[in-house]
Structures are given as structure tokens and as C-alpha cells.
């Protein structure tokens, strides 16, 4: 399945909160950062009171033909300590992906798909996919992802030991052939009851791609609407979707030379922010100032 239509929004979710203004590794908010959708190793989670999260569960509805197939892409970040800068105690992101294609929905309905997968750098995940028939064409899909990575220190591990083996900003992209997904936000009367019965943990599925296509679904740890988009006026990531690009651009431009030097010597993604921001033209800045997407007449008696 070609996921290009949702790549930008998926990448924005993947790196949300990764490094925040002032984009320096020494800033407290970046040394003690918090990310959406973090799945810690199960052995660590079970020892916590209250428990952290070690798995995500996504349930969604599909209307499928007899030979419909499902493609699944799980993507997350692994944080890796940078040995060349131990004083910064900076964990840099490495993207990890687990992809499974051509899963026949009729087979999932008859026999669930289960797999434990060994990944790079000591990561291990367990996947469970299943389908339940709701009628002649409708099915409810259930996808579970668990972090079952082995921790050398076991249940005695602390957060600093668990984080390098955690799945950060974990999310799913689903694609279907010979079928279509049903919006859980607006399922229509025929599927309203089935949609209300879907249980999601850690993520929520929304339609993605080009409206009105219904072949792509994004299961996001951040609450989104159907067919989410990155604003075309945005020149690039600032890793903080709740802020305005214009404001962050102006803030970066007001940094001191010493602060900018630290950005240049820190994370490569922070360096790209500085280089991109300093290269903006006046026309680029004007474009970031604001735009009216649509207008409508308001008529009626006063």
C-alpha cells in the first residue's frame, strides 16, 4: 500500500514534542521531555504503581469484499544516547518500522494473526491482529501492539533504563484493498452502534489521505479529525503542532549567537530548523502570517 498521502501528517505525529523551543539539548524541557504514545517494556510497566503503558489497541470498522487485504505499518522512535556528547545526556531519535502486507481479511476472521518480532538494538514487539464479522460485508478489526523487549535489570529497571527500549510516538497506518474503512467519528446511522462498541487504547483511528478516499486509516496517539492535514503554508517541522509556525520562526530568529551555535552543534533536526528559518524570505514570512481557508455568507433577518 502506498502511504505517501499520509506521510507528512504521520511524520508530524512521530516527532511531536521531540525537541522544543529553544531547540537546545541543554534546555530542561528537552532533557526531561515527554512524548505522546510511548510504549514502555512490559516487564517495566508491570512493576509500576500506577502502571505505565506497554501496549496500544486499535479497533476499527471496514466494509470489505471477499478478497480484501490489509496492509499495516507500525512506526515509532527509539531514543539512543549520543556517546560523543555525554555531558548533554541527549537521546537522539532513530526511526523504527514494522510492516506487514497482504493480510487477507477473511483469514483474519477465521484465525487471528500473531507474531513476536525481534528488531534492531534489543527491541522486541508482539503483534496480534484479528477480525470479527458484523454482517455480510462489515467487519471489526482489532490490532494490538505490545512492547515485549527484554530489560537486563528486569522489573527493577528505572525509567532511564527503560526508555531506550521503549516505543516512542508509536502509531499505525492501515491500508485496505478491495474495501473501505468506516469513520468512527461519523459512521452514519447503519454503523453507529458498531462504531460506539469499538475500543481503542493509546490511539484513535481516523480516515486519512485524500478526501473522500476511505482506503487509508491513521491510528494516532494524538486526537485528530478525519483527513488531517499539514498546513501548506508551513515551511517545515517545529515539532510542536500546538504552536504557530510564525511565532516559533520569530522566536528562533531572536536567539543569541551562542544559543544558535548550540542549536547547530546539537541534534541534526534542530540544526535544520535554524538553517531553514534563517533562509526564509519576506514573502515566506508573509505567507506564514495567516490565511483564510473558506468564507460563507451569513444571511437572515436582523
Secondary structure, 3 states (H helix, E strand, C coil): CCCHHHHHHHHHHHCCCCCCCCCCCCCHHHHCCCCCCCECCHHHHCCCCCCCCCEEEEEEEEEEEEEEEEEEEEEEEEEEECHHHHHHCCEEEEEEEEEEEEEEHHHHHHCCEEEEEECHHHCEEEEEEEEEECCCCEEEEEEEEEECCCCCCHHHCCHHHHHCCCEEEEEEEEEEEEEEEECCCCCCHHHHHHHHCCCCECCEEEECCCCCCCCEEEEECCCCCCCCCCCCCCCCCCCCCCCCHHHHHHHHHCCCHHHHHHHHHCCHHHHHHHHHHHCCCHHHHHHHCCCCCCCCCCCCCC
